[in-house]
Amino acid sequence: MWPEKDIEYIKLKDDELGKHFGLFVNHDLISVISLFEKNNVVQFRKFATLQELQGKGYGSVLLDYVLKEAEKQGATSFWCNARVNKIDFYKKFGFEEIEEAATKDGMKYVKMSKNF
């Protein structure tokens, strides 16, 4: 998601509180996502697929998996700050735009949510 940035840029102060998932193909990590749960509401952050493998369905497989796992474990809703150019991707999974979130490094984000 930020391949030109240093690893410190993507670290979160609460990373140790998250559950981190990865999708491997032929032993290579190609897609990642981190989940942060509070009171049965799950936020996902740092969702990314290697740039050269985007558009091949790997991110969809990983997102579908974590959505199902979160629901099984009692989550009532799931949300993220989605890049504006990815809104249609999240809508395919039942997410809805609920508010403008922020601008970071010149990129505009929208808060999206899905209830179970």
C-alpha positions as CSV (number, residue, x, y, z in Angstrom):
1,M,0.0,0.0,0.0
2,W,2.9,2.3,0.7
3,P,5.8,0.5,-1.0
4,E,7.9,3.7,-1.2
5,K,7.7,4.3,2.6
6,D,9.9,3.1,5.4
7,I,8.5,0.3,7.6
8,E,8.1,2.8,10.5
9,Y,5.5,4.7,8.4
10,I,3.1,1.8,8.4
11,K,3.5,0.7,12.1
12,L,0.6,1.6,14.4
13,K,1.0,2.3,18.1
14,D,-1.5,-0.5,18.8
15,D,-0.2,-3.0,16.3
16,E,0.3,-5.6,19.1
17,L,-3.4,-5.4,19.8
18,G,-4.4,-6.4,16.3
19,K,-4.8,-9.8,14.6
20,H,-2.7,-9.9,11.5
21,F,-3.6,-12.1,8.5
22,G,-1.6,-12.9,5.4
23,L,-2.4,-14.7,2.1
24,F,0.5,-16.8,0.8
25,V,1.0,-18.2,-2.7
26,N,3.8,-20.7,-3.2
27,H,5.2,-19.6,0.2
28,D,5.3,-15.9,-0.8
29,L,3.3,-13.4,1.3
30,I,1.2,-11.5,-1.3
31,S,-1.7,-9.9,0.7
32,V,-2.1,-8.7,4.2
33,I,-4.8,-7.3,6.5
34,S,-4.9,-6.3,10.2
35,L,-8.0,-6.4,12.4
36,F,-8.6,-4.4,15.5
37,E,-11.7,-5.3,17.6
38,K,-13.5,-3.3,20.3
39,N,-16.9,-4.3,21.7
40,N,-17.6,-6.6,18.8
41,V,-16.9,-3.9,16.2
42,V,-13.9,-4.7,14.0
43,Q,-11.9,-2.2,12.1
44,F,-9.5,-3.4,9.4
45,R,-6.4,-1.5,8.5
46,K,-3.3,-2.0,6.5
47,F,-5.1,-4.1,3.8
48,A,-2.8,-4.5,0.8
49,T,-1.8,-6.8,-2.0
50,L,1.5,-6.7,-3.8
51,Q,1.0,-4.1,-6.6
52,E,1.9,-6.5,-9.4
53,L,-0.7,-9.0,-8.2
54,Q,-3.6,-6.6,-7.7
55,G,-6.8,-7.3,-9.7
56,K,-6.3,-11.1,-9.6
57,G,-8.7,-11.7,-6.7
58,Y,-6.2,-12.3,-3.9
59,G,-7.4,-9.4,-1.8
60,S,-11.0,-10.5,-2.3
61,V,-10.1,-14.0,-1.0
62,L,-8.4,-12.6,2.1
63,L,-11.1,-10.0,2.9
64,D,-13.9,-12.6,2.4
65,Y,-12.0,-14.9,4.8
66,V,-11.6,-12.3,7.6
67,L,-15.2,-11.1,7.3
68,K,-16.4,-14.7,7.8
69,E,-14.1,-15.3,10.7
70,A,-15.0,-12.0,12.4
71,E,-18.7,-12.8,12.1
72,K,-18.2,-16.4,13.5
73,Q,-16.4,-14.8,16.5
74,G,-19.3,-12.5,17.3
75,A,-18.5,-9.3,15.5
76,T,-21.5,-7.1,14.8
77,S,-20.0,-4.8,12.3
78,F,-16.8,-4.2,10.3
79,W,-15.4,-0.9,9.1
80,C,-12.5,0.7,7.4
81,N,-11.2,4.0,6.0
82,A,-11.3,3.1,2.3
83,R,-9.4,5.0,-0.4
84,V,-12.0,6.7,-2.6
85,N,-10.8,4.8,-5.7
86,K,-11.6,1.5,-3.9
87,I,-15.2,2.3,-2.9
88,D,-16.7,0.0,-5.5
89,F,-14.4,-2.9,-4.4
90,Y,-15.8,-2.7,-0.8
91,K,-19.4,-2.3,-2.0
92,K,-19.1,-5.8,-3.6
93,F,-18.7,-7.1,0.0
94,G,-21.7,-5.2,1.3
95,F,-19.9,-2.2,2.7
96,E,-21.6,1.2,2.6
97,E,-20.2,4.7,2.7
98,I,-21.0,6.3,6.1
99,E,-18.8,9.4,6.2
100,E,-15.7,11.1,4.8
101,A,-12.8,10.0,6.9
102,A,-9.6,11.9,6.2
103,T,-6.9,12.8,3.7
104,K,-3.4,11.4,4.2
105,D,-0.5,12.0,1.9
106,G,-2.9,13.7,-0.6
107,M,-5.1,10.6,-0.8
108,K,-8.8,10.9,0.2
109,Y,-10.5,8.3,2.3
110,V,-14.1,7.5,3.0
111,K,-15.3,5.6,6.1
112,M,-17.2,2.4,5.1
113,S,-19.1,-0.1,7.2
114,K,-20.8,-3.4,7.0
115,N,-23.2,-4.8,9.6
116,F,-23.6,-8.5,10.2
